[in-house]
Amino acid sequence: MPPAETSPVSVRTDADAAPTARYWSTQPDGRILCTLCPRYCRMADGQAGFCYIRQNRGGKLVTIAPKAAANAKPEWPLTPYDKRS
């Protein structure tokens, strides 16, 4: 029996596969207000937030790159000892 092909990267192609995000509300004008961070992004259908991790898809806020957000490593804070010339 041949081994099953697996891919190290999973690509989501349809809107239903993206997990629904938490911490958001629908505004009277139809936009979505993301309340996860202090930026409070307001997104119309199809728009992504400032972080490009969350997007309004059909009136629902979805997380479009959950693993990218979890694996992000900030480049700060840098101390003078970290800077090498």
ZAMARGU-4260 file (C-alpha; in steps of 0.2 Angstrom, whole numbers, plus 5000, padded with zeros to 4 digits):
<rodrens>
0) 5000/5000/5000 | 5008/5017/4995 | 5010/5030/5009 | 4997/5044/5010 | 5003/5060/5003
5) 5003/5074/5017 | 5007/5092/5016 | 5015/5102/5030 | 5005/5117/5026 | 4986/5117/5026
10) 4978/5129/5014 | 4960/5134/5017 | 4950/5137/5001 | 4932/5140/5007 | 4925/5152/5019
15) 4916/5138/5029 | 4933/5130/5033 | 4940/5146/5042 | 4937/5146/5061 | 4925/5159/5067
20) 4934/5172/5078 | 4929/5178/5095 | 4928/5196/5102 | 4918/5205/5089 | 4901/5212/5086
25) 4890/5218/5071 | 4888/5237/5069 | 4871/5245/5064 | 4879/5249/5047 | 4883/5231/5043
30) 4901/5232/5047 | 4910/5221/5060 | 4919/5228/5075 | 4934/5218/5080 | 4937/5220/5099
35) 4952/5209/5101 | 4965/5223/5102 | 4964/5241/5106 | 4964/5246/5087 | 4945/5241/5086
40) 4945/5238/5067 | 4929/5240/5058 | 4928/5229/5043 | 4915/5228/5028 | 4912/5212/5020
45) 4928/5205/5012 | 4940/5217/5022 | 4953/5211/5034 | 4959/5220/5050 | 4975/5229/5053
50) 4983/5213/5058 | 4978/5203/5042 | 4974/5189/5053 | 4955/5192/5054 | 4943/5195/5040
55) 4924/5199/5038 | 4917/5185/5027 | 4899/5186/5024 | 4895/5195/5040 | 4905/5183/5051
60) 4923/5187/5058 | 4935/5173/5054 | 4953/5169/5058 | 4961/5167/5041 | 4979/5163/5048
65) 4977/5155/5065 | 4994/5147/5065 | 5003/5162/5059 | 4997/5172/5073 | 5002/5159/5086
70) 5020/5157/5078 | 5023/5176/5077 | 5039/5181/5086 | 5041/5199/5090 | 5057/5208/5086
75) 5057/5218/5101 | 5062/5223/5114 | 5080/5224/5109 | 5093/5229/5121 | 5109/5237/5117
80) 5117/5220/5119 | 5106/5212/5106 | 5112/5225/5093 | 5128/5219/5084 | 5137/5230/5071
</rodrens>
